[in-house]
Amino acid sequence: MIFSYKAVRADGTEYESTAEADDKFALYKDLHAKGEAVLHVKEKGGRSGSGKSIWTISFGGAKAADRIMFAKNLSAMLRAGLPLARALSVLDRQMSGKVWRDMFASFQDDLAKGVSFSTALAKFPKSFPPIFTAMVAAGEESGNLSGALSIVGEQLDKSHRLQKKVKGAMMYPAIILGIMVAIGILMFVYVVPKLTATFRDFGVELPLATRAILGLSDLVSNHSVLLFTSIIAVVALVFFALRSKPGKSAFHRFVLIIPVIGPIAKEVNSARTARTMSSLLSSGVDMVAAIKISSNVVQNVHYKAMLERTAEDIQKGSTLQSLFLPRGDLYPSFVSEMIGVGEETGTLSKTLLEVAIFYEGEVEQKTKDISTIIEPALMVIIGIGVGVFALAMIAPIYSLTENIN
């Protein structure tokens, strides 16, 4: 794209010119490499075939993706030498959406009043989680805001990718099961009743499987209001039960002991805890604050409670390994052993990062394995279902044929 810009050379002279670049950031980076400071940039036109700018494309995703790109792009511009206020104004002009416009207006107003950037971010807890504001605050204190934003961007990106992989592994079976249920309902409503009338007219004795299917068909077709009302009532009851503290605690504990899902859930929470603590500690956040913030990142209530107690015990002088070691029901022994190594060698942040990378790899491989196994397993289940249905419908037809003969 073609940009007109105004800049200051290393000797202090100002000048205006035009240049071609992929986006405004690329132009800022090129000029900064020459020792020049950019005062103003304006887009004049686009190259042939160019559509939306890279900024518009990058920020067009979900909220999680928006936060990730916000952190990474802001870090890159600060690293290129832009002041924070100007970097925010660049992002403000390129991003769309009322939520972001309101936030940028608040940022600029707070910075003009001398409020710290971390405090400005903390006003929007739904958009910027505690880990984000804590690491920005640590970056401001250490004078390395760009590095802190880069780390938090990477942390959020890894967490988001891990979550997407787990959801992706569950998506395929959910879609297949949904289609199976829809086809089953159509069969019970439109196909089975016609066969039911035929069987009853001939008065043939029906096998148990056939009677069960006919009874279910009758329930679906003739008592649909009662059936769906009952289903909605059960779903609502389960929903409110899971929102209660005892129900949520029981469900989260059940998730951890399911044969296949349980180990993956433990590894996901171990990876999140390790990566979050590693990112915070490497940015200069103290141990207690890092553990408290990590308790807000994990979603299982048992992990949250354990980390909250750990933060309290750390203040009393306990070592991190001694607190993780007895909780083998939540964290594999590898986590506590690596924490012990990190505490002994003074490289806890680096060791935790290695733990996070290890378990992220394990989760990725296991989700791939599950996806590979689920497909043939679903085919077998579908085949069995179709076979049972076919036999239940065909057996009475053979009986009818014998009676006619």
VOGU-3710 file (C-alpha; in Angstrom, 3 decimals, decimal comma):
1> mifsykavra> 0,000/0,000/0,000  1,080/3,607/-0,604  1,506/5,878/2,434  2,375/9,532/2,822  4,256/10,269/6,011  6,074/12,904/7,996  9,205/11,903/9,913  12,236/13,281/11,750  15,756/12,274/10,719  18,516/11,444/13,203
11> dgteyestae> 19,896/14,992/12,846  16,534/16,492/13,897  15,313/17,693/10,497  11,707/17,025/9,566  10,606/15,942/6,113  7,571/14,603/4,249  7,560/11,787/1,699  5,667/8,769/0,371  6,534/5,074/0,534  5,098/1,678/-0,284
21> addkfalykd> 4,691/-0,886/2,477  2,499/-3,822/3,434  0,959/-1,848/6,295  1,653/1,080/8,605  3,616/-1,024/11,053  5,979/-2,214/8,329  6,586/1,419/7,379  7,226/2,391/11,011  9,694/-0,491/11,350  11,593/0,416/8,155
31> lhakgeavlh> 11,955/4,062/9,136  12,932/3,218/12,706  15,691/0,973/11,363  17,079/4,049/9,603  17,135/5,968/12,882  14,107/8,091/11,992  11,057/8,866/14,124  7,619/8,894/12,459  5,344/11,824/13,244  2,384/11,105/10,993
41> vkekggrsgs> 1,292/8,468/8,474  -1,659/8,574/6,080  -2,756/5,939/3,595  -2,885/7,274/0,036  -3,907/4,197/-1,924  -3,515/0,456/-2,368  -1,579/-1,778/-4,643  -3,450/-3,737/-7,244  -5,184/-6,703/-5,690  -4,880/-5,336/-2,175
51> gksiwtisfg> -8,040/-5,516/-0,160  -8,387/-4,967/3,544  -5,331/-4,025/5,501  -3,630/-6,633/7,626  -4,971/-4,951/10,746  -8,600/-5,326/9,695  -8,095/-8,988/8,894  -6,219/-9,699/12,111  -8,853/-8,194/14,368  -11,834/-9,733/12,614
61> gakaadrimf> -11,964/-12,855/14,821  -13,352/-13,687/18,229  -12,579/-11,794/21,418  -9,763/-14,165/22,333  -8,123/-13,623/18,945  -8,594/-9,858/19,310  -6,736/-9,812/22,625  -3,932/-11,918/21,231  -3,384/-9,711/18,196  -3,756/-6,550/20,288
71> aknlsamlra> -0,945/-7,692/22,582  1,346/-8,882/19,789  0,883/-5,864/17,519  1,184/-3,352/20,341  4,353/-5,097/21,501  5,794/-4,968/17,996  5,085/-1,246/17,599  6,591/-0,411/20,981  9,646/-2,459/20,077  9,896/-0,468/16,834
81> glplaralsv> 10,180/2,739/18,859  6,636/4,166/18,849  5,428/5,852/22,035  2,561/4,021/23,736  -0,042/6,723/23,014  0,838/6,830/19,303  0,882/3,033/19,022  -2,595/2,906/20,553  -3,833/5,583/18,159  -2,566/3,511/15,216
91> ldrqmsgkvw> -4,475/0,475/16,442  -7,532/2,610/17,152  -7,701/3,816/13,543  -7,339/0,325/12,148  -9,667/-1,665/14,408  -13,434/-1,769/14,072  -16,172/-2,356/16,610  -17,773/-0,118/19,216  -16,263/-2,070/22,121  -12,719/-1,421/20,922
101> rdmfasfqdd> -13,426/2,218/20,046  -14,746/2,848/23,557  -11,736/1,125/25,118  -9,229/3,080/23,030  -10,944/6,349/23,932  -10,662/5,396/27,604  -6,990/4,402/27,183  -6,058/7,717/25,582  -7,955/9,686/28,216  -6,287/7,790/31,085
111> lakgvsfsta> -2,800/8,077/29,596  -3,308/11,827/29,118  -4,128/12,071/32,845  -0,974/10,161/33,784  -2,734/6,891/34,653  -0,646/3,758/34,095  -1,523/1,535/31,153  -2,149/-1,472/33,416  -4,660/0,553/35,435  -6,352/1,646/32,215
121> lakfpksfpp> -6,623/-1,986/31,113  -7,985/-3,083/34,491  -11,122/-1,019/33,852  -12,155/-3,638/31,275  -11,907/-6,996/33,110  -14,121/-8,786/30,567  -11,729/-7,900/27,756  -8,433/-8,124/29,628  -8,088/-10,972/32,158  -6,007/-10,606/35,340
131> iftamvaage> -2,947/-12,209/33,729  -2,972/-9,504/31,059  -3,078/-6,542/33,451  -0,618/-8,152/35,890  1,995/-8,736/33,208  1,525/-5,251/31,776  2,033/-3,824/35,283  5,189/-5,906/35,682  6,417/-4,695/32,282  5,824/-1,074/33,280
141> esgnlsgals> 7,744/-1,537/36,528  10,679/-3,216/34,792  10,709/-0,776/31,869  10,094/-3,601/29,388  6,431/-3,162/28,434  7,078/-4,442/24,924  8,549/-7,691/26,252  5,702/-8,177/28,733  3,101/-7,691/25,985  4,941/-10,142/23,760
151> ivgeqldksh> 4,940/-12,757/26,536  1,270/-12,281/27,397  0,375/-12,430/23,703  2,207/-15,734/23,386  0,614/-17,027/26,595  -2,908/-16,193/25,447  -2,200/-17,607/22,000  -0,976/-20,941/23,386  -3,930/-21,176/25,768  -6,380/-20,359/22,979
161> rlqkkvkgam> -4,835/-22,932/20,638  -4,937/-25,591/23,344  -8,606/-24,888/23,992  -9,400/-25,031/20,268  -7,651/-28,396/19,900  -9,672/-29,928/22,724  -12,933/-28,497/21,362  -12,018/-29,613/17,847  -11,549/-33,201/19,022  -15,058/-33,157/20,511
171> mypaiilgim> -16,710/-31,386/17,572  -16,740/-34,304/15,118  -18,491/-36,835/17,387  -20,970/-34,158/18,509  -21,937/-33,418/14,897  -22,258/-37,121/14,011  -24,362/-37,855/17,083  -26,570/-34,843/16,331  -27,186/-36,075/12,789  -27,942/-39,583/14,093
181> vaigilmfvy> -30,519/-38,224/16,548  -32,156/-36,092/13,828  -32,369/-39,068/11,427  -33,725/-41,269/14,217  -36,476/-38,774/15,028  -37,485/-38,562/11,356  -37,611/-42,357/11,134  -39,723/-42,640/14,271  -42,127/-39,909/13,125  -42,594/-40,757/9,430
191> vvpkltatfr> -41,391/-44,294/8,647  -42,079/-46,494/11,675  -45,771/-45,471/12,120  -46,570/-46,756/8,599  -44,998/-50,105/9,414  -46,808/-50,153/12,754  -50,171/-49,899/11,038  -49,251/-52,788/8,726  -48,143/-55,036/11,586  -51,303/-54,342/13,594
201> dfgvelplat> -53,595/-55,033/10,631  -52,101/-58,501/10,202  -52,049/-59,214/13,936  -48,635/-60,855/13,834  -46,707/-61,384/17,083  -43,824/-58,914/17,241  -40,348/-59,537/18,680  -39,206/-57,595/21,748  -36,876/-55,304/19,742  -39,699/-54,441/17,338
211> railglsdlv> -42,116/-53,693/20,184  -39,512/-51,429/21,809  -38,976/-49,460/18,579  -42,727/-49,173/17,978  -43,236/-47,941/21,541  -40,525/-45,322/21,140  -42,023/-44,275/17,806  -45,424/-43,893/19,430  -43,902/-41,765/22,169  -42,126/-39,493/19,675
221> snhsvllfts> -45,034/-39,114/17,222  -48,071/-39,087/19,515  -46,678/-37,675/22,756  -44,058/-35,289/21,400  -45,135/-32,371/23,596  -44,779/-34,442/26,754  -41,480/-35,917/25,566  -39,821/-32,635/24,662  -41,206/-30,910/27,766  -39,654/-33,661/29,889
231> iiavvalvff> -36,329/-33,335/28,033  -36,302/-29,552/28,524  -37,148/-29,972/32,211  -34,314/-32,486/32,707  -31,829/-30,280/30,828  -32,878/-27,250/32,904  -32,565/-29,254/36,119  -29,075/-30,441/35,164  -28,080/-26,907/34,122  -29,093/-25,360/37,442
241> alrskpgksa> -27,583/-28,251/39,376  -24,227/-27,726/37,643  -24,359/-24,004/38,435  -24,699/-24,736/42,133  -21,519/-25,085/44,158  -22,031/-28,770/45,149  -23,152/-29,718/41,628  -20,226/-27,974/39,961  -17,772/-29,539/42,408  -19,188/-33,037/41,799
251> fhrfvliipv> -19,186/-32,622/38,019  -15,634/-31,253/37,896  -14,455/-34,155/40,060  -16,282/-36,606/37,779  -14,533/-35,124/34,727  -11,152/-35,864/36,306  -11,893/-39,566/36,864  -13,408/-40,413/33,448  -11,031/-42,968/31,841  -10,168/-41,084/28,635
261> igpiakevns> -11,236/-37,508/29,369  -9,786/-37,358/32,891  -6,075/-37,618/31,974  -6,507/-35,030/29,217  -8,288/-32,656/31,624  -5,404/-32,996/34,104  -2,822/-32,323/31,414  -4,743/-29,299/30,091  -4,930/-27,756/33,567  -1,287/-28,611/34,252
271> artartmssl> -0,236/-26,906/31,015  -2,330/-23,809/31,763  -1,004/-23,522/35,316  2,630/-24,016/34,290  2,533/-21,620/31,324  0,680/-18,908/33,232  3,029/-19,039/36,213  6,070/-19,160/33,920  4,900/-16,096/31,992  4,142/-14,127/35,146
281> lssgvdmvaa> 7,366/-15,044/36,947  9,481/-14,254/33,880  7,823/-10,814/33,721  8,736/-10,042/37,321  5,441/-10,813/39,074  6,013/-12,171/42,596  5,240/-15,807/43,386  2,084/-15,243/45,452  0,492/-12,983/42,848  1,460/-15,401/40,074
291> ikissnvvqn> -0,272/-18,298/41,845  -3,395/-16,242/42,565  -3,657/-15,158/38,946  -3,107/-18,755/37,806  -6,088/-19,787/39,941  -8,245/-17,524/37,754  -6,941/-19,128/34,554  -7,884/-22,732/35,393  -11,609/-23,443/35,145  -11,915/-26,575/37,246
301> vhykamlert> -13,006/-25,581/40,772  -10,719/-28,143/42,422  -7,645/-26,686/40,715  -8,810/-23,188/41,602  -9,247/-24,057/45,288  -5,891/-25,853/45,405  -4,020/-22,889/43,915  -5,743/-20,426/46,243  -4,615/-22,499/49,235  -1,128/-22,758/47,725
311> aediqkgstl> -0,870/-18,960/47,535  -1,752/-18,736/51,226  0,743/-21,448/52,228  3,557/-19,881/50,171  3,200/-16,760/52,297  3,776/-18,940/55,359  7,140/-20,117/54,022  6,263/-23,419/52,309  8,026/-24,431/49,123  6,030/-24,765/45,927
321> qslflprgdl> 7,073/-28,397/45,420  5,917/-29,413/48,908  2,457/-28,026/48,122  2,130/-29,631/44,677  3,583/-33,035/45,641  0,594/-34,294/47,737  -1,899/-33,317/45,017  -1,276/-36,156/42,613  -5,038/-36,320/42,076  -4,795/-32,987/40,231
331> ypsfvsemig> -1,213/-32,557/39,021  0,910/-35,477/37,747  4,048/-36,176/39,773  6,137/-34,871/36,865  4,862/-31,351/37,622  5,963/-31,373/41,269  9,309/-32,975/40,411  10,068/-30,316/37,792  8,989/-27,573/40,190  11,457/-28,972/42,724
341> vgeetgtlsk> 14,238/-28,896/40,137  13,353/-25,314/39,241  13,366/-24,187/42,873  16,709/-25,863/43,562  18,422/-24,414/40,486  16,754/-20,991/40,588  15,214/-21,504/37,127  11,576/-22,035/38,125  10,181/-19,892/35,314  12,138/-21,772/32,662
351> tllevaifye> 11,301/-25,161/34,174  7,595/-24,348/34,288  7,720/-23,353/30,634  9,219/-26,752/29,792  6,413/-28,416/31,745  3,818/-26,405/29,818  5,383/-27,288/26,449  5,503/-30,971/27,404  1,845/-31,206/28,424  0,649/-29,085/25,499
361> geveqktkdi> 2,352/-31,612/23,224  0,748/-34,484/25,125  -2,717/-32,936/24,816  -2,217/-32,283/21,121  -1,178/-35,876/20,474  -3,985/-37,355/22,567  -6,647/-35,215/20,898  -5,336/-36,398/17,536  -5,478/-40,005/18,752  -9,030/-39,515/20,014
371> stiiepalmv> -10,097/-38,068/16,666  -8,525/-41,060/14,904  -10,228/-43,576/17,194  -13,622/-41,867/17,319  -14,290/-42,106/13,584  -14,211/-45,937/13,301  -15,911/-46,252/16,705  -18,797/-44,084/15,511  -19,047/-46,106/12,314  -19,350/-49,288/14,398
381> iigigvgvfa> -22,014/-47,709/16,641  -23,963/-46,459/13,626  -23,677/-49,878/11,993  -24,973/-51,617/15,116  -27,856/-49,156/15,390  -28,825/-49,562/11,762  -28,508/-53,348/12,054  -30,738/-53,558/15,129  -33,311/-51,279/13,512  -33,276/-53,282/10,269
391> lamiapiysl> -33,640/-56,632/12,039  -36,434/-55,279/14,233  -38,348/-54,192/11,143  -37,500/-57,134/8,885  -38,309/-59,932/11,381  -42,072/-59,176/11,485  -42,131/-58,922/7,680  -40,794/-62,483/7,458  -43,488/-63,568/9,918  -46,131/-61,903/7,734
401> tenin> -44,786/-63,731/4,699  -44,961/-67,095/6,465  -48,558/-66,436/7,598  -49,608/-65,490/4,063  -48,063/-68,700/2,681
//
